[in-house]
Amino acid sequence: MLTKAELTTQYILETVAPIFNKNGYAATSMSDITKATGLTKGAIYGNFENKEALAIAAFRFTVKNVMKQISTHLERSNSPLQKLFLISDFYKNYYEYSKALGGCPVLNIGVDANNQNTKLLEKVRVVIEKIQDQVASIIEGGIELGEISSEINAMQYAKRIDSMIQGAIFMTYTMDDPFYMKDTMDQIDQMIIKELKA
């Protein structure tokens, strides 16, 4: 059972995370936050040290939810090779899913925080490294089981897959056209079949 303070913190994050994600750190004012939550500045600062701490917590909150969705999707198979296909499968519908979040948190906050907020940018980089490490681990697991070619450099392909996904997200949102997402995921599937599969 959550305490009243914990419930307030959760409510603030649920309400504010999409605003930070959509508008960015600099463009989100304290008045935007108080208006959306219906809480006073004092109540917000009672739960978060400052606006930056709130922005970081909001980013973590959104990313945690996205990662949870991906993890659940990957549980559909124990095969590392199939898990790679499940990653591309998840992102085929990511445009519609992420719209409710105010966009892709990694892309939005990463671009927004670059040159503006070093602490926030550091958090984004940690998440990107974590994602790439997880994909590399899946590939390494596939190599061990003989599903994926032993010639493959796991981290190189993890970075390549992640770069393709982030590029596709950028193009899909910029052009408001899911073609980029779906076409890139098809390319990733082809890469898995032609280059990674043992």
N, C-alpha and C positions, 0 to 999 in steps of 0.2 A: 504494500500500500504506500503510495507516494504521499509525502507531507505536503502541506499547503504551499510552502516555499518551492518545493520541487515541481508541483503542478503549475505554479505561476511561471517558473523558468521554462517549462515545457511549452506552455501556452505562448509565451513571448517568442520562443524559437520557431514554433509552428507558424506563427503569424508573420514574423519578421523575415525569416529565411527566404521566402520567395521574393520579397521586396529588395533585399540586398542582392539576391541573385540576378534579378531583372534590371535594377537601376545602377548597381555597382556601389562601392563603398562611399566615394566622394559625393555622389548624387543622392544618397539616402540621408536625409536630415533627421535630427532627433524629433522634429515635429511630425515627420512622416511616420516615425516609429510610435510616438504617443497617440497619434490619430488612428493608426491601424489597430493598435492594441487596446485603446481606450484607457490606458494607464498613464500615470503622471511620470515625469522624468525621474522623480525620486524613487518611484516603484521600479522603474527600469534599472536605475543605478543601484538599487538595493539588491538586485540579482546579478548585475554585471558591472565590473569595475569602470568601464567606459565604453564608448561606441566601438572602438577597435576590438575589445574583448567580446562584445556582442556579435560583431561581424565575423570574427573567427569561430565563435561557437555556432553561429548560424550556418557558416560554410560546412563545418564538421557535421552538423545535424543533417544537412541536405545530402552530403556525400555518403554518410552512414546509411541513409535510406536507400540511395541508389545502389551502393555496394551490397546491401542486404537483398535487393531485388535481383541483382546479378548472381549472387551466391545461391539463391533459391532456384534460379533458372539453371544453374550449372549442376544442381543436385539431380537433374534428370538422367544423368549418365555417370558411371564410374570410369569410363574410358577417357584418358587424356585427349585422344584425337577427337572424340565426340564432344568433349568440353570446349575445344577450340571452335567447332562448328556452332556450339550453343552460344558462344560469345557473339559471333556474327549474327546469329539468330535473334539474340536479345536486342542488338543494336538496330536491326531492321525496323523495329517498331519504336525506337528510342525517341524519335521526333515527337510523336503524339504523347508519349509518356512524360517526356521532360518539359513539355509546354506548361503543364500544371505546376512545375517547380519554378517556373520563370526562366526556363532554358537550362542548358547544361552547366552545372556548377563549376566543373573543372575549367571549362573553356571561358565562361563568363568572368569568373572571379580571377582566373589566371591572367586574362587580358587586362581586366580592370586594375588589378593590383600591381602589374608590371609598371615600374617607374613611379608608383603612387604610394604603395604600402608594402614595405619590405617584410614585415611580420606575416601579413596575409599571403604574400607571394611564397614565402617559405613553406607555409602550410599546404599550398597548392602543389608545390614541388614534391613535398613528402608524399602526398596522395598519388601523384603521377608515378613516382618511384615505386610505391607500394603496388599499384596496378601492374606496372611492368614486371616487378618481381613475381607477382602471382601468375602472370601469363608465362613467364620464363620457367616457373616451377612446374606448371602444367606440361610445357614442352619437354622439360627434363624428365618428368614422370613418363611421358610418352616414349622418350628415347630408351629409358630403362626397361620398359615393357616391350620394346621392339615395334611399337606402333608408328614411331616417328624416326626418320633417318638419323643415324648417329653422326652424320656429317654436319648436322645443323648446329649453329651457334644460337643457343636458346635465348640469350638476352638480346642479341641482334634482331631476331625475329619478333621478340616481345615488343621491342621499341618500334619496329616497323609496323606491326599490327596496330599498336596504340596510336602511332602517327597517322596512319590511314583513317582510323576511327575519328580522331580529333579533327582532321582535315575535312572529313565528310560531314561531321556535325557543323563545323563552321560554314561550309558551303550550303548545307541544307537550311540552316537558319538564315543565312544572308540572302539566299535566293527564294526562301519560303517554298522549297521544292524537295519532297522526300526522295526524289530520284537519286540524288547524290548519295544519300545514306544507303539505299537499297543496292545501287550499282556497286558501291565500294564494298559492301558486305559480300556481294557475289564475287568480286575480285579477291577478297580475303579467302573465301571458300575455295576458289580456284588455286590460290597460292598454297593452301593447306593440302589440296589433292596433288598438285604437281611438284611442289618443292619440299613439303614437310613429311608427307606420308611415306612410310618405309616401303 
